[in-house]
Amino acid sequence: MTVMRLSNGDLFLHSPIKFDRRLANGLLGFGIVRHLVSPNQFHYAHIGEWAKAFPDAVSWASPRVRKRASARRVDVDFTRDLDEVGPPDEWREEIDQTLFPGGYFKEFIFFHKASKTLILADTILNIELDKVTEPWRTATKLTGMYNPYGQIFFGMRLPLLFQRQKTEAAIRKIHSWQPQRILLSHGRCFDADADKVIRRIFGEPPR
């Protein structure tokens, strides 16, 4: 989970982890839990728990997540949908976003403007090999998704080739942000040379 504090004191919880009362109480020292965000259809399972604890919070749905949650009988009631066109008024001035394609694995990527931080869930994986066991260690090495290199999640790579226009638009957007650090849900974050990382993984900005 990544937590961002908006200027009005609202807290934006990206991919909320399992609810924990001590953690929740700690967050209240920073602001009001207001936005519970599912960046893709695989990061949503604990939003319902947080929503019960904070009934005034808005639960934001990513594409296909409602159907997936229903099929798995996960107790979550999404109240609003993330918009491919752009961020909502609630965080437009402070957080930008873009929908990164990838077929079944599409994901909303966020950019916190003040800290120049890119926030990802599954788009890039940078797994520390000494923290995973076999056969996942070998699979991670074969797909190149390991620290310190990191790569686009392998499940996205083929679909990206068939969604060229959307892919190029998203990559241009990411380059335009000029992030200085990259936070990931899986693996070690990139807190230096973010521009080099972006160019290595996504390539130069499409013309």
Backbone as CSV, one residue per row, in Angstrom:
resi,resn,N_x,N_y,N_z,CA_x,CA_y,CA_z,C_x,C_y,C_z
1,MET,0.835,-1.194,0.000,0.000,0.000,0.000,0.872,1.248,0.000
2,THR,0.462,2.207,-0.789,1.098,3.513,-0.787,0.068,4.532,-0.309
3,VAL,0.471,5.411,0.599,-0.438,6.421,1.136,0.053,7.796,0.722
4,MET,-0.857,8.595,0.147,-0.541,9.975,-0.218,-1.473,10.916,0.548
5,ARG,-0.908,11.992,1.043,-1.693,12.978,1.783,-1.948,14.190,0.898
6,LEU,-3.217,14.496,0.667,-3.576,15.670,-0.116,-3.486,16.919,0.753
7,SER,-3.427,18.079,0.115,-3.233,19.331,0.847,-4.372,19.632,1.814
8,ASN,-5.562,19.085,1.555,-6.694,19.327,2.453,-6.759,18.334,3.619
9,GLY,-5.747,17.463,3.702,-5.688,16.498,4.795,-6.287,15.140,4.465
10,ASP,-6.894,15.001,3.274,-7.440,13.703,2.878,-6.306,12.739,2.540
11,LEU,-6.493,11.475,2.894,-5.507,10.442,2.584,-5.999,9.572,1.432
12,PHE,-5.088,9.316,0.510,-5.333,8.518,-0.698,-4.586,7.201,-0.486
13,LEU,-5.335,6.100,-0.316,-4.726,4.795,-0.086,-4.733,3.999,-1.387
14,HIS,-3.556,3.804,-1.945,-3.372,3.078,-3.198,-3.122,1.609,-2.869
15,SER,-3.996,0.737,-3.370,-3.890,-0.701,-3.141,-3.846,-1.035,-1.645
16,PRO,-4.910,-0.722,-0.911,-4.919,-0.963,0.534,-4.617,-2.415,0.905
17,ILE,-3.759,-2.570,1.906,-3.434,-3.902,2.409,-4.485,-4.329,3.430
18,LYS,-4.325,-5.512,3.979,-5.264,-6.037,4.974,-5.439,-5.024,6.100
19,PHE,-6.698,-4.794,6.463,-6.978,-3.781,7.478,-6.340,-4.154,8.808
20,ASP,-5.739,-3.150,9.438,-5.109,-3.310,10.747,-5.441,-2.068,11.570
21,ARG,-6.038,-2.259,12.724,-6.494,-1.125,13.518,-5.343,-0.227,13.953
22,ARG,-4.218,-0.800,14.325,-3.084,0.032,14.754,-2.565,0.877,13.593
23,LEU,-2.506,0.277,12.418,-2.075,1.030,11.245,-3.070,2.145,10.946
24,ALA,-4.350,1.819,11.008,-5.386,2.819,10.730,-5.308,3.978,11.712
25,ASN,-5.107,3.674,12.978,-4.994,4.734,13.982,-3.763,5.597,13.726
26,GLY,-2.689,4.958,13.261,-1.494,5.721,12.931,-1.726,6.663,11.775
27,LEU,-2.480,6.204,10.777,-2.771,7.058,9.629,-3.611,8.263,10.018
28,LEU,-4.459,8.086,11.015,-5.307,9.196,11.443,-4.492,10.358,11.995
29,GLY,-3.248,10.084,12.353,-2.368,11.162,12.782,-1.909,12.038,11.630
30,PHE,-2.126,11.578,10.401,-1.712,12.323,9.218,-2.878,12.975,8.489
31,GLY,-4.078,12.434,8.657,-5.213,13.006,7.951,-6.423,12.102,8.009
32,ILE,-7.364,12.329,7.106,-8.619,11.581,7.055,-8.564,10.582,5.897
33,VAL,-8.825,9.325,6.189,-8.852,8.311,5.138,-10.061,8.584,4.248
34,ARG,-9.799,9.004,3.010,-10.870,9.467,2.135,-10.992,8.684,0.835
35,HIS,-9.863,8.203,0.294,-9.891,7.536,-1.007,-9.232,6.163,-0.909
36,LEU,-9.993,5.130,-1.257,-9.515,3.752,-1.266,-9.466,3.311,-2.720
37,VAL,-8.266,3.160,-3.246,-8.091,3.067,-4.699,-7.597,1.689,-5.136
38,SER,-8.341,1.091,-6.053,-7.921,-0.144,-6.712,-7.266,0.234,-8.039
39,PRO,-5.929,0.123,-8.167,-5.274,0.515,-9.419,-5.501,-0.454,-10.570
40,ASN,-5.776,-1.721,-10.237,-6.115,-2.704,-11.267,-6.983,-3.785,-10.630
41,GLN,-7.449,-4.722,-11.441,-8.416,-5.694,-10.952,-7.823,-6.739,-10.009
42,PHE,-6.517,-6.684,-9.765,-5.884,-7.641,-8.865,-5.541,-7.031,-7.506
43,HIS,-5.684,-5.717,-7.375,-5.361,-5.034,-6.122,-6.624,-4.367,-5.581
44,TYR,-7.397,-5.136,-4.845,-8.679,-4.611,-4.350,-9.184,-5.341,-3.104
45,ALA,-8.614,-6.488,-2.770,-9.228,-7.443,-1.851,-9.555,-6.889,-0.475
46,HIS,-8.801,-5.869,-0.024,-8.996,-5.374,1.342,-9.703,-4.020,1.399
47,ILE,-10.121,-3.519,0.252,-10.795,-2.214,0.241,-12.082,-2.245,1.072
48,GLY,-12.828,-3.338,0.996,-14.058,-3.450,1.764,-13.831,-3.337,3.262
49,GLU,-12.710,-3.883,3.750,-12.391,-3.816,5.173,-12.154,-2.364,5.601
50,TRP,-11.426,-1.625,4.792,-11.147,-0.226,5.097,-12.416,0.616,4.986
51,ALA,-13.265,0.271,4.025,-14.503,1.021,3.845,-15.438,0.859,5.042
52,LYS,-15.440,-0.312,5.636,-16.270,-0.523,6.823,-15.759,0.310,7.994
53,ALA,-14.429,0.421,8.103,-13.840,1.203,9.197,-13.982,2.694,8.950
54,PHE,-14.021,3.088,7.665,-14.122,4.504,7.296,-15.264,4.658,6.291
55,PRO,-16.498,4.657,6.778,-17.670,4.663,5.876,-17.803,5.910,5.015
56,ASP,-17.111,6.987,5.355,-17.174,8.194,4.534,-16.146,8.185,3.404
57,ALA,-15.303,7.168,3.367,-14.287,7.077,2.313,-14.927,6.630,1.001
58,VAL,-14.339,7.070,-0.097,-14.802,6.681,-1.432,-13.960,5.499,-1.918
59,SER,-14.635,4.428,-2.354,-13.938,3.258,-2.901,-13.930,3.360,-4.420
60,TRP,-12.724,3.456,-4.986,-12.565,3.697,-6.426,-12.263,2.397,-7.152
61,ALA,-13.039,2.117,-8.202,-12.912,0.874,-8.961,-12.066,1.057,-10.213
62,SER,-11.210,0.084,-10.467,-10.454,0.016,-11.713,-11.235,-0.856,-12.706
63,PRO,-10.841,-0.882,-13.970,-11.567,-1.691,-14.956,-11.635,-3.167,-14.557
64,ARG,-12.820,-3.746,-14.672,-13.089,-5.165,-14.452,-13.070,-5.600,-12.987
65,VAL,-12.730,-4.702,-12.073,-12.578,-5.143,-10.686,-13.914,-5.505,-10.051
66,ARG,-14.986,-4.827,-10.440,-16.295,-5.173,-9.875,-16.666,-6.625,-10.221
67,LYS,-16.462,-6.993,-11.479,-16.798,-8.346,-11.925,-15.920,-9.373,-11.212
68,ARG,-14.643,-9.065,-11.071,-13.727,-10.007,-10.420,-14.092,-10.192,-8.947
69,ALA,-14.381,-9.089,-8.262,-14.740,-9.172,-6.847,-16.029,-9.972,-6.663
70,SER,-16.995,-9.746,-7.548,-18.257,-10.468,-7.462,-18.060,-11.962,-7.687
71,ALA,-17.231,-12.298,-8.683,-16.990,-13.711,-8.993,-16.305,-14.430,-7.832
72,ARG,-15.498,-13.698,-7.077,-14.772,-14.290,-5.945,-15.455,-14.042,-4.610
73,ARG,-16.636,-13.444,-4.695,-17.454,-13.192,-3.508,-16.696,-12.406,-2.445
74,VAL,-15.954,-11.418,-2.910,-15.249,-10.521,-2.006,-16.197,-9.388,-1.633
75,ASP,-16.313,-9.128,-0.349,-17.262,-8.132,0.149,-16.687,-6.729,-0.009
76,VAL,-17.001,-6.109,-1.129,-16.557,-4.746,-1.376,-17.600,-4.034,-2.230
77,ASP,-17.921,-2.818,-1.867,-18.912,-2.029,-2.591,-18.224,-0.783,-3.154
78,PHE,-17.860,-0.850,-4.427,-17.198,0.293,-5.052,-18.224,1.395,-5.300
79,THR,-17.840,2.616,-4.965,-18.781,3.730,-5.091,-18.542,4.584,-6.327
80,ARG,-17.316,4.598,-6.827,-17.031,5.375,-8.034,-15.992,4.642,-8.880
81,ASP,-15.911,5.049,-10.162,-14.971,4.424,-11.090,-13.862,5.397,-11.454
82,LEU,-12.649,4.891,-11.558,-11.550,5.684,-12.089,-11.816,5.939,-13.571
83,ASP,-11.434,7.125,-14.039,-11.766,7.546,-15.399,-10.515,7.578,-16.258
84,GLU,-10.589,6.909,-17.392,-9.459,6.888,-18.318,-9.140,8.277,-18.846
85,VAL,-10.124,9.158,-18.897,-9.930,10.500,-19.440,-8.987,11.329,-18.570
86,GLY,-9.074,11.172,-17.252,-8.205,11.951,-16.378,-8.631,11.824,-14.932
87,PRO,-7.862,12.427,-14.029,-8.164,12.319,-12.594,-9.414,13.101,-12.210
88,PRO,-10.065,12.703,-11.138,-11.258,13.421,-10.674,-10.870,14.725,-9.992
89,ASP,-11.848,15.567,-9.766,-11.595,16.856,-9.123,-10.965,16.692,-7.744
90,GLU,-11.268,15.599,-7.069,-10.791,15.400,-5.696,-9.268,15.427,-5.581
91,TRP,-8.558,14.992,-6.612,-7.089,15.019,-6.524,-6.410,15.534,-7.795
92,ARG,-7.172,16.107,-8.691,-6.631,16.543,-9.983,-5.421,17.469,-9.859
93,GLU,-5.435,18.388,-8.901,-4.358,19.367,-8.774,-3.081,18.770,-8.197
94,GLU,-3.187,17.629,-7.551,-2.038,17.082,-6.833,-1.563,15.728,-7.343
95,ILE,-2.472,14.952,-7.939,-2.127,13.630,-8.447,-2.662,13.496,-9.865
96,ASP,-1.779,13.115,-10.773,-2.206,12.847,-12.144,-2.294,11.338,-12.325
97,GLN,-2.904,10.900,-13.411,-3.048,9.464,-13.627,-3.176,9.172,-15.113
98,THR,-2.863,7.928,-15.462,-3.065,7.461,-16.826,-3.339,5.971,-16.771
99,LEU,-4.136,5.489,-17.712,-4.423,4.059,-17.773,-3.388,3.407,-18.679
100,PHE,-2.553,2.560,-18.086,-1.546,1.843,-18.867,-2.196,0.588,-19.422
101,PRO,-2.101,0.354,-20.744,-2.770,-0.812,-21.336,-2.099,-2.110,-20.901
102,GLY,-2.312,-3.162,-21.613,-1.765,-4.447,-21.219,-2.843,-5.504,-21.223
103,GLY,-3.896,-5.258,-22.037,-4.949,-6.245,-22.160,-5.623,-6.525,-20.825
104,TYR,-5.637,-7.770,-20.436,-6.272,-8.218,-19.198,-5.637,-7.578,-17.971
105,PHE,-4.386,-7.138,-18.084,-3.624,-6.638,-16.942,-3.519,-5.107,-16.914
106,LYS,-4.416,-4.415,-17.588,-4.336,-2.953,-17.619,-4.352,-2.388,-16.200
107,GLU,-3.711,-1.228,-16.043,-3.550,-0.651,-14.703,-3.519,0.874,-14.738
108,PHE,-4.153,1.500,-13.751,-4.022,2.937,-13.580,-2.708,3.233,-12.860
109,ILE,-1.916,4.103,-13.495,-0.661,4.571,-12.912,-0.888,5.988,-12.402
110,PHE,-0.314,6.298,-11.239,-0.511,7.604,-10.616,0.819,8.331,-10.456
111,PHE,0.730,9.670,-10.460,1.924,10.502,-10.296,1.626,11.593,-9.281
112,HIS,2.357,11.557,-8.173,2.212,12.576,-7.128,3.114,13.751,-7.496
113,LYS,2.492,14.880,-7.820,3.221,15.992,-8.413,4.244,16.620,-7.474
114,ALA,3.874,16.882,-6.235,4.767,17.596,-5.323,6.054,16.830,-5.062
115,SER,5.957,15.526,-4.905,7.150,14.713,-4.626,7.745,14.113,-5.893
116,LYS,7.087,14.341,-7.043,7.527,13.807,-8.339,7.722,12.292,-8.259
117,THR,6.710,11.636,-7.693,6.777,10.197,-7.473,5.775,9.453,-8.340
118,LEU,6.261,8.425,-9.038,5.428,7.539,-9.843,4.990,6.376,-8.960
119,ILE,3.686,6.074,-8.942,3.159,5.019,-8.082,2.574,3.916,-8.940
120,LEU,3.136,2.710,-8.817,2.740,1.564,-9.630,2.307,0.401,-8.741
121,ALA,1.511,-0.502,-9.334,1.160,-1.741,-8.652,1.891,-2.902,-9.328
122,ASP,1.444,-3.267,-10.535,2.018,-4.426,-11.229,2.724,-4.098,-12.536
123,THR,2.662,-2.854,-12.985,3.235,-2.527,-14.295,4.729,-2.841,-14.343
124,ILE,5.457,-2.492,-13.289,6.875,-2.825,-13.197,7.084,-3.674,-11.949
125,LEU,7.823,-4.770,-12.094,8.224,-5.598,-10.966,9.739,-5.555,-10.843
126,ASN,10.225,-5.433,-9.620,11.663,-5.340,-9.359,11.982,-6.204,-8.130
127,ILE,11.729,-7.496,-8.269,11.780,-8.433,-7.153,13.217,-8.642,-6.663
128,GLU,13.377,-8.668,-5.343,14.663,-9.009,-4.734,14.746,-10.530,-4.636
129,LEU,15.644,-11.120,-5.382,15.681,-12.573,-5.539,15.892,-13.321,-4.232
130,ASP,16.617,-12.700,-3.290,16.871,-13.389,-2.029,15.641,-13.433,-1.126
131,LYS,14.549,-12.795,-1.563,13.328,-12.780,-0.763,12.230,-13.671,-1.335
132,VAL,12.540,-14.413,-2.412,11.563,-15.336,-2.990,12.186,-16.718,-3.082
133,THR,11.336,-17.743,-3.080,11.794,-19.126,-3.145,11.529,-19.703,-4.532
134,GLU,12.090,-20.864,-4.771,11.834,-21.559,-6.034,10.406,-22.114,-6.039
135,PRO,9.754,-22.204,-7.189,10.292,-21.918,-8.532,10.182,-20.458,-8.945
136,TRP,9.672,-19.600,-8.018,9.451,-18.194,-8.373,10.755,-17.459,-8.634
137,ARG,11.830,-17.863,-7.942,13.106,-17.179,-8.160,13.576,-17.360,-9.596
138,THR,13.516,-18.597,-10.093,13.937,-18.870,-11.466,13.020,-18.178,-12.467
139,ALA,11.716,-18.221,-12.226,10.769,-17.563,-13.137,11.018,-16.065,-13.197
140,THR,11.325,-15.478,-12.045,11.597,-14.043,-11.997,12.861,-13.701,-12.775
141,LYS,13.878,-14.525,-12.641,15.122,-14.283,-13.379,14.902,-14.407,-14.878
142,LEU,14.142,-15.395,-15.301,13.917,-15.612,-16.730,13.144,-14.463,-17.364
143,THR,12.281,-13.824,-16.608,11.472,-12.724,-17.140,12.131,-11.361,-16.940
144,GLY,13.275,-11.330,-16.245,14.008,-10.078,-16.061,13.406,-9.137,-15.043
145,MET,12.453,-9.615,-14.245,11.743,-8.723,-13.333,12.389,-8.713,-11.940
146,TYR,13.705,-8.543,-11.900,14.389,-8.629,-10.607,15.325,-7.439,-10.394
147,ASN,15.530,-7.165,-9.126,16.395,-6.066,-8.700,17.858,-6.345,-9.093
148,PRO,18.602,-5.347,-9.584,18.258,-3.920,-9.636,17.689,-3.463,-10.982
149,TYR,17.324,-4.394,-11.833,16.929,-4.026,-13.191,15.437,-3.725,-13.315
150,GLY,14.612,-4.662,-12.909,13.171,-4.453,-13.015,12.709,-4.461,-14.466
151,GLN,11.461,-4.880,-14.663,10.911,-4.918,-16.012,9.394,-4.809,-15.951
152,ILE,8.793,-4.515,-17.104,7.339,-4.558,-17.212,6.869,-5.977,-16.914
153,PHE,5.787,-6.089,-16.167,5.219,-7.390,-15.851,5.034,-8.191,-17.133
154,PHE,5.510,-9.449,-17.120,5.547,-10.233,-18.353,4.156,-10.444,-18.949
155,GLY,3.110,-10.482,-18.113,1.761,-10.685,-18.617,1.252,-9.529,-19.459
156,MET,1.884,-8.352,-19.338,1.475,-7.177,-20.101,2.172,-7.067,-21.449
157,ARG,3.295,-7.713,-21.590,4.184,-7.403,-22.714,3.573,-7.699,-24.077
158,LEU,2.998,-8.868,-24.277,2.403,-9.197,-25.576,1.207,-8.305,-25.887
159,PRO,0.273,-8.112,-24.939,-0.858,-7.214,-25.234,-0.424,-5.811,-25.623
160,LEU,0.686,-5.322,-25.068,1.145,-3.979,-25.401,1.449,-3.847,-26.892
161,LEU,1.915,-4.925,-27.500,2.257,-4.888,-28.918,1.019,-4.686,-29.794
162,PHE,-0.143,-5.087,-29.281,-1.379,-4.982,-30.048,-2.189,-3.746,-29.674
163,GLN,-1.654,-2.949,-28.770,-2.327,-1.718,-28.343,-1.340,-0.555,-28.465
164,ARG,-0.760,-0.441,-29.630,0.360,0.479,-29.823,0.006,1.923,-29.524
165,GLN,-1.130,2.394,-30.031,-1.487,3.796,-29.829,-1.691,4.118,-28.350
166,LYS,-2.418,3.258,-27.653,-2.652,3.480,-26.229,-1.346,3.367,-25.441
167,THR,-0.505,2.426,-25.839,0.780,2.249,-25.154,1.648,3.485,-25.317
168,GLU,1.742,3.988,-26.543,2.572,5.169,-26.798,2.037,6.385,-26.061
169,ALA,0.733,6.537,-26.012,0.135,7.676,-25.296,0.475,7.608,-23.814
170,ALA,0.386,6.417,-23.229,0.696,6.257,-21.809,2.178,6.513,-21.541
171,ILE,3.040,6.032,-22.412,4.477,6.230,-22.226,4.841,7.705,-22.358
172,ARG,4.228,8.400,-23.318,4.468,9.841,-23.436,4.066,10.559,-22.152
173,LYS,2.943,10.154,-21.595,2.466,10.773,-20.358,3.454,10.542,-19.223
174,ILE,3.932,9.330,-19.092,4.883,9.008,-18.027,6.160,9.824,-18.181
175,HIS,6.674,9.920,-19.392,7.876,10.719,-19.632,7.631,12.191,-19.299
176,SER,6.443,12.692,-19.629,6.157,14.115,-19.404,6.169,14.468,-17.919
177,TRP,5.881,13.511,-17.064,5.883,13.763,-15.629,7.284,13.965,-15.076
178,GLN,8.279,13.368,-15.707,9.672,13.433,-15.252,9.807,13.017,-13.777
179,PRO,9.388,11.799,-13.453,9.447,11.350,-12.059,10.879,11.258,-11.537
180,GLN,11.023,11.499,-10.261,12.329,11.391,-9.604,12.457,10.114,-8.797
181,ARG,11.337,9.485,-8.486,11.362,8.206,-7.784,10.167,7.372,-8.234
182,ILE,10.283,6.060,-8.033,9.247,5.135,-8.465,8.926,4.186,-7.316
183,LEU,7.667,4.179,-6.892,7.217,3.271,-5.844,6.492,2.092,-6.476
184,LEU,6.822,0.892,-6.014,6.263,-0.329,-6.571,5.523,-1.117,-5.498
185,SER,4.565,-1.928,-5.932,3.901,-2.846,-5.005,4.676,-4.146,-4.863
186,HIS,5.514,-4.458,-5.852,6.241,-5.723,-5.842,7.725,-5.480,-6.106
187,GLY,8.508,-5.555,-5.055,9.945,-5.423,-5.217,10.483,-4.094,-4.726
188,ARG,11.770,-3.924,-4.905,12.461,-2.745,-4.408,12.124,-1.514,-5.244
189,CYS,11.845,-0.413,-4.563,11.510,0.832,-5.253,12.762,1.476,-5.842
190,PHE,12.555,2.367,-6.783,13.655,3.116,-7.398,13.629,4.533,-6.831
191,ASP,14.584,4.844,-5.970,14.606,6.170,-5.345,15.704,7.058,-5.907
192,ALA,16.310,6.635,-7.002,17.331,7.441,-7.680,17.343,7.058,-9.158
193,ASP,17.793,8.000,-9.998,17.916,7.760,-11.443,16.613,7.258,-12.066
194,ALA,15.491,7.804,-11.595,14.203,7.357,-12.117,14.085,7.593,-13.623
195,ASP,14.645,8.694,-14.097,14.566,8.983,-15.528,15.264,7.890,-16.339
196,LYS,16.415,7.431,-15.877,17.133,6.354,-16.571,16.329,5.059,-16.538
197,VAL,15.684,4.797,-15.414,14.871,3.590,-15.286,13.710,3.626,-16.272
198,ILE,13.034,4.770,-16.343,11.901,4.925,-17.259,12.335,4.719,-18.704
199,ARG,13.460,5.317,-19.078,13.937,5.192,-20.457,14.384,3.764,-20.765
200,ARG,14.973,3.090,-19.788,15.423,1.713,-20.007,14.230,0.767,-20.173
201,ILE,13.219,0.943,-19.346,12.087,0.021,-19.355,11.071,0.358,-20.437
202,PHE,10.734,1.632,-20.576,9.685,2.034,-21.513,10.231,2.547,-22.854
203,GLY,11.532,2.827,-22.897,12.103,3.380,-24.117,11.994,4.895,-24.156
204,GLU,12.475,5.478,-25.229,12.401,6.925,-25.402,10.948,7.343,-25.639
205,PRO,10.618,8.601,-25.351,9.228,9.054,-25.582,8.853,8.904,-27.048
206,PRO,7.729,8.268,-27.355,7.282,8.136,-28.750,7.023,9.506,-29.350
207,ARG,7.328,9.691,-30.627,7.097,10.963,-31.281,5.657,11.063,-31.789
